């Protein structure tokens, strides 16, 4: 994965790209897809007021992955990564790890010291768990039946250095 560039400023065309990627992933419910789009639309319409930050990976004028992250309210240096999604046709090629590392670099440059990500405990998310662990995250919390009966929330954490 060498032929791509990063961009932080959101553009109107990113809404459709985000929708396409999160839908194609097969991981997210309609409600979750709506949330992903809502965060992007907020950043687009309220660029200064919105606390959400974005990092896009582009190749040949096409968004091939993105992260959405932000400072957790009422904390001094703790950040959430709300979304990390890579185009389905590029899974397994290392782009997710590159996006995560670049996002962590931006968080560190902004004064961030701790990063949190949350995900489902469902079996479908085993590759996601392995991804976070490979990126140096450890399970910080397990909230049983958080989303639904049998679907718990796992919170991963990483201290940036």
C-alpha positions in Angstrom: 0.0 0.0 0.0 2.2 2.8 -1.2 0.2 4.7 -3.8 -2.2 6.7 -1.6 -2.2 10.0 0.2 -3.7 11.2 3.4 -6.2 14.1 3.7 -7.8 15.5 6.9 -10.3 18.0 5.5 -13.7 16.5 4.8 -15.3 17.1 1.4 -19.0 16.7 0.4 -18.1 13.7 -1.8 -16.8 11.9 1.3 -20.3 11.3 2.6 -21.1 8.9 -0.3 -17.6 7.2 0.0 -18.2 6.6 3.7 -21.7 5.3 3.1 -20.3 2.9 0.4 -17.5 1.6 2.6 -19.5 1.0 5.8 -22.3 -0.6 3.9 -20.0 -2.9 1.9 -18.1 -4.0 5.0 -21.1 -6.1 6.1 -20.4 -5.4 9.7 -22.7 -2.5 10.5 -26.4 -2.2 11.1 -28.5 0.5 9.3 -28.5 2.5 12.5 -24.7 2.3 12.8 -24.4 3.4 9.2 -26.6 6.4 9.9 -24.3 7.3 12.8 -21.2 7.2 10.6 -22.9 9.5 8.1 -24.2 11.8 10.8 -20.7 12.4 12.2 -19.4 13.1 8.8 -22.3 15.5 7.9 -21.8 17.3 11.2 -18.1 17.9 10.4 -19.0 19.0 6.9 -21.7 21.5 8.1 -20.0 22.6 11.3 -16.3 22.3 10.5 -15.0 24.4 13.5 -17.7 23.5 16.1 -17.6 19.8 15.5 -15.2 17.8 17.8 -15.0 15.0 15.3 -11.8 14.7 13.3 -11.3 12.7 10.1 -8.4 11.2 8.3 -8.9 9.9 4.8 -6.7 7.7 2.7 -7.1 8.4 -1.1 -5.8 6.6 -4.2 -6.5 7.9 -7.7 -9.1 10.4 -6.3 -11.0 7.6 -4.5 -11.4 7.3 -0.7 -10.1 3.9 0.2 -10.3 4.2 3.9 -10.9 6.6 6.8 -10.9 7.1 10.5 -13.1 9.3 12.6 -11.7 10.2 16.0 -11.9 12.9 18.7 -11.0 14.1 22.1 -13.3 12.5 24.7 -15.3 15.3 26.3 -14.2 16.3 29.9 -10.8 14.6 29.5 -7.4 16.3 28.9 -5.7 13.7 26.7 -8.0 10.7 26.1 -9.3 10.1 22.5 -11.8 7.8 21.0 -11.5 6.3 17.6 -15.1 6.1 16.5 -14.6 4.6 13.1 -11.9 3.0 11.1 -13.0 1.5 7.8 -11.1 0.3 4.8 -12.5 -0.4 1.4 -13.5 -4.0 1.3 -11.4 -4.8 -1.8 -8.3 -3.7 0.1 -8.8 -5.7 3.3 -5.7 -7.6 4.5 -3.2 -5.3 2.6 -2.1 -3.3 5.6 -4.0 -0.1 4.9 -5.9 -0.3 8.2 -2.6 -0.5 10.2 -1.2 2.5 8.3 -4.4 4.5 8.9 -4.3 3.6 12.6 -0.7 4.6 12.9 -1.2 7.9 11.2 -4.3 8.6 13.3 -2.4 7.8 16.5 0.4 10.2 15.3 -2.2 13.0 14.8 -3.7 12.3 18.2 -0.2 12.4 19.8 0.5 15.7 18.0 -2.7 17.1 19.4 -1.7 16.2 23.0 -3.5 12.9 23.2 -2.0 10.2 25.4 -4.6 7.5 25.6 -6.7 6.1 22.8 -9.9 4.0 23.2 -11.8 2.0 20.6 -14.9 -0.1 21.2 -16.4 -3.0 19.3 -18.8 -5.8 19.6 -18.0 -9.2 21.1 -19.9 -11.1 18.4 -17.9 -13.8 16.6 -18.2 -11.8 13.4 -15.8 -9.2 15.0 -13.0 -11.7 15.7 -10.9 -10.2 12.9 -11.5 -6.7 14.4 -10.3 -7.8 17.8 -7.2 -9.3 16.2 -6.6 -6.1 14.3 -6.8 -3.9 17.4 -4.5 -6.3 19.3 -2.0 -6.3 16.4 -2.0 -2.5 16.5 -1.0 -2.6 20.2 -4.3 -2.3 21.9 -5.4 -4.3 24.9 -8.8 -5.1 26.2 -9.6 -2.6 28.9 -13.2 -3.4 29.6 -15.9 -6.0 28.7 -19.5 -4.8 29.2 -21.7 -7.8 29.1 -24.9 -7.7 26.9 -24.3 -4.0 26.2 -25.7 -3.8 22.7 -28.1 -6.7 22.9 -28.5 -10.0 24.8 -25.3 -12.0 23.8 -23.7 -8.9 22.2 -21.3 -7.3 24.6 -19.1 -4.2 24.2 -15.3 -4.6 24.3 -13.3 -1.5 24.9 -9.7 -1.6 23.8 -7.1 0.9 25.0 -3.6 2.0 24.1 -1.2 4.5 25.7 0.6 6.5 23.1 4.4 7.2 23.5 
